[in-house]
Amino acid sequence: MNLETITLENFRNYKKSEVNVNSDLVLILGENASGKTNFLESIYFLSRLKSFRAPDNLLVKYQEDYFSLIVKTENHEFEATVQVAPELKRQYKIDEQKTKRTLWQSYSVVLFVPNDLNLFQLGPILRRKFLDETLTQIDQEYSLDLESLDHILKQKSALLEQIAENKSLTGHLEFWNEQLATVALHITNKRQALIDFLNQKISDKVAKLTGFPNSFLVQYKRMPAQTEPELLVSLKEHETAEIRSGKNLIGPHRDDFELQKDGLSNLFNSSRGELRAQIVALKLLQAEYLDQNQKSPIILLDDVFSELDETRRAKLLENLQGHQIFITSTEERHLPKLAKDALVLKVENNAII
């Protein structure tokens, strides 16, 4: 499914723009801070009903009290309106019919931003986000489980603080631990299935990008417990430590993964260029996983080509054929030579031309 037109009103730096994007490859050129990423952000928002970098109230153009986004495909129209004054209101429509956020189904996306090139060097929150960004787009129950996990951890954290201050009883933890055990295993089992998929393909995918036949393994660092009774035992064993620290020490909120190259952590035996190729491979597999689940994604590449050499730029696009791709860049020279048939848009003076 290709996007055909996108209309932005009071979104970020755009007062009103209606843009034809009916092409398999759309290049968005502009100076730094001109609004290129804002445009990609609008596409992402209509997929996920959230930004990848800011809360809703910061997406509204300065001195305006709402923003509206509309995207049209060959068969459907998706619209989101967020009002921030005089009070916060959100409205979502599919084919002009109001719908609830929980029932929203538009299109999936794979987002690649410069910060992703630090996937292995930065903390585990970025790696958990990679897993969650993939799974929430194909599994509504997984999304609900993540919301439940957040609620449970907040409630349990508050209770741990009360227990430490002798304002509540340790026995009250049992209820929240039981809630946590059920949700935690739902989440880790689905993350494990995604990790298993990555391990089937990661070595071949990196080899296609680099030309080197190394062996790769995505090692999932999850809680050891495999069943609810095992997890409840583990939570009981860590009870004193949790009360003392005031933190939830056990659960999928502490998950992580590591990429091993030839049996060692990739951080110790990969060049910077190789690390980037490995991250590109994971993004390509993210798209493939969504494809496998009948959710062919729109690809959003935000200013990452300047960080890749010409060979990897070409390989990236070659491996993404069959998807609609949006690429932002400050200079055309950063774009692959095979992009000659692309639709080129330019961002100038808070407008897209």
N, C-alpha and C positions, 0 to 999 in steps of 0.2 A: 504494500500500500504506500503510494507516494502522497506527500502533502502537495496541494496545488496552490493555495493562497493562504497568507497569514495576515491578519489585521491586528495591529497594536494600537491601543488608545490609552494615553496617560501611563504608559508602562516604561519605567526607568526614565531615559532621556527622550523618549519618543512621544510627541503630542498626538499624532495620528499618522499611521503608515499602513498602507495596504500593499502587500508585496506578492508578486507572482513567483512561486518557487517550483514550478512544475518541470523539474529536471532531475535526472538521476544523480547529478553532481552539481552542487551549488557552492560557489566560491564567494566568500564575503570579505572584501578588502576594505581596509581603513586604517587610519593612524591609531596609535595606542590611546585608550580612553575615549574613542569615538562612539562606542556603543555596539561593537561587533559581538562581544560576549553577551550583552543584553539581548540581542536578537536570538542567539542560541538559547538563552535562558527562557525566552517566551515559548519556544518549541518544547523545551524540557518541561516547563510548567504545565502545558496542556496535556502532557503525557502523565505526569505524576501528581499534579495539583499542588506542587510545592516547588520552590527554587532549590538549586543545588548549592546556594551560597548565602542566602539571606531570608529573614522572615517576611511574610506577606506585606507588612506595613512599610517596609523599606523598598518595595518594588513600585510604589506609587510615585508618579512624577511629582517633583517639588511643587508645592502650593496647590495640588489637586487632591481630591478626596476619594478617588477610586481609580482602578484600572480595569480594562477589559481586553480580553484576548479571544480571537476567533481563528480557527484553522479549518479549511475545507479540503476534503479529499474528493475522490471521484464519486463516492457514495454517501459520505457523511459530513456533518458540520459539528464541531466541538467548540463550546464557548464557556469561558470562565470570567466572572466579574467579582472583584473584591473591592468592597467599600470600606474605608477606614474612618470616615467622619460623616455625620456626627456620632455614629457608632459602627462597630465592626460587623459587616454582613458579607456573606459569600453566597454566590449563586452559580450553579453549574447546569449547563444544558447540552443535550445531545440531540441533534436534529430538531432544535428549537423546543424540545421538551425538557422541563426541569428534571433533574436527577439528583440523588444523594451522592455525597462524596464516596460512601462505601460501595456504591454501585457503579462508579465511574469506570468505563472501559473505553480507551481511545486507541492509542498506539504505544508500542514500547520503544525505548531509546537505549542506546549505548553511548555514554558520554566519556570523552577523553579530554582532560584538561592538563595543563603543564604540571600541576601538583601531583598528578597520577604517576609521573616519572620518578617520584620519590616513594612509591608504594612500599618498597622493601626497607628503605632507610627510616621512614617515620614510624610512629607508634601503631599499635594493633587496631586502633579505631578505624583507620583508613582501610585496613584489610577486611575487617568485619563489614564495613560499608560496601566493599566490592561484592561480598557474598550476598548481603541483604538487598543491594540494588538489583541483583540478578533475580533472586528468588521472589521478591515482592511483586515483580512484574508478571509472574506466571501463576502465583499461588495466593489467593485472597486470604486463605486460612493462615498462611505464614505471616501476612501483614497483621492480621488480628492478634496472632500470638506475640508478635513483637510489641504491640500496644499493651497487651496484657502483662508481658514481662516488665515493661517500663513501670506500669502501675504497681505491680507486686513488689518490685525492688524499692520503689519510693516508700511504700507502706512499711515494708520490713525495715528499711533504713531508719525511719522515724521511730519504729518500735525498739530497735537496737539502742537508740539514743535514750529512750525512756527507761529501758532496763538498766542501762549504765548509770542512770541518775536515780535508780531505785523508785521509779514512778510506775513501773509495770513489772509483770512477772515473766520469767523465762519461758514458762509453759505456753505463753501466748504466741511464741514463735512457731509452734507446731502447725497452726492453721496456714500461715504464709509459706512455710516450707513445703507443705503438701501442694499448695497452689503452684509454687515455683517448680516443683518436681515434674508436674504434668506438662507445663508449658515449655520448660527447659529441654526436655527430651524431644518434643515436637520440633523445636528449632534446630537442635544439634543433629538430629537424624536427617533433616532436609539439607542442612549444610553439608553433612557427610556425603549425601548423594551427589551434590554438586562437585565436591572435592573429588569423588570417584570419577566423575565425568572428565574433569580437568586432567586427572592422571592418565586417563586412557589416551589423551591426545596431545599433551603439552610437549613431549619430546619431539614428536613429528612437526608440530607447529613451529617451535623455535628453530628446528633444523631448516625449515623452508625459508625462514627469515634470515638466518645467518650462514647457512651452508655447512654448519658443523654438526656432526652426529653425536652430540652429548646426550646423556641420560638425565632426565629431570623427574623430580618427585615433589608433589605438593603435600607437605606434611601438616595435617590438621591437628592443631594443639587444642584439644577440647577437654572437658572434664572427663575423668576416667569412667565414671558411672555410666552403665549401659541400660539400666532399668530404674524405675521409680524407687523400689525398695533400696537399691544400692545408693541412689542419690540421697535419699532420706538419711541413710546411715552416715554418708559423707557430711551432710549438713549438720548432723548431730555432733560429729567429731570436731567440726570447726566452730561449734557454737560459742565456746569461750573466747576464741580468737576474734570472732565477729563482734561479740559484745565489747571486747576490749578496744578494738579498732573502730567500731561504729560503721563498719563497711560490710557489704555483701561480698564474701570471698569466693563463693562457689556459684557457678551459673554460666550461661552462654554469653553474658555481657563481658566475660573475660576470655572468650575464645580468641584464637589467633591462628595464622598459618605461616609456614616458612617454605620457601622454594629451595630445594636442594639440587645442586648440579654435580653429577658424578659422585654422589654420596656426601658432599659437603655443602654447607650453607652457601648459596650463590653470592652472598656478600663478600666471601673470602676468596673466591676463585673466578670472578667475572669482572670484566672491564666495565666502565660506565656505559659504553655502547652496547655491550652484551646485556647489561641489566635492562636497558631501555627496550631492547629486542624482546626480552622475556616478558616485560610488562605489555608490550604491544601484542604478544602472543596470547596473554591472558584476556586482553580486551577482545581479540578476535574470537576466542573461545566463548567469551560472554555472549557475543552476538550469535555464535553457533548454537549455544545452549538455548537461547530464546527462539531461534529458528526451529530447533528440534521440537519445541513446545508450541509450534504454530503462532509465534509472536514475532514475526520478522521485524526487527527493530530499525528505526531511523538512527543513523550514525551521526553524532555531533562531535567534531574534532576542533577544539578551541585552541588555536595558536600553538599546536604541538609540532607542526612540520618544521619550524625553524630549529627545533631541538633534535631532528632526525636527519641523517644524511640522505642523499638523493635515492640511493638504492632502497633504503628502508621506507621512504615515502612511497615509492612505486610499489614495493611489496605490500605495504599496508592497503593501498587502494585496490591492488590486484586481488587480495584476499577478501575484500569487502564487496566485490561485485555481486549484484543482485539486491543491494540495499540502496536506498536513497541516502546520500552523504552530504553533509553540510560542513564546510571547512572555513575557518576564519584565518586570516593572515594579514600582516602589515605590508608585505611585499609579494608581488607575483612570482619573483624569482625563487621563493621558498616552495612554490607549488610544483607538483610533479609534471613532467613533460607530457604525460599522457592525459592531462586535464584539458586538452585543447577544445573539447566539445562541451565544456562545462558552461553553466549559466553563471555569469559574473555579476555580482551586486557590489555596489560601493556605498559605504557609509560616510556621509558628509553632512555637517551642520545639523545633526540630530535627525537625519532622514536617510532612508535607504533608497538608492537610485540604480 
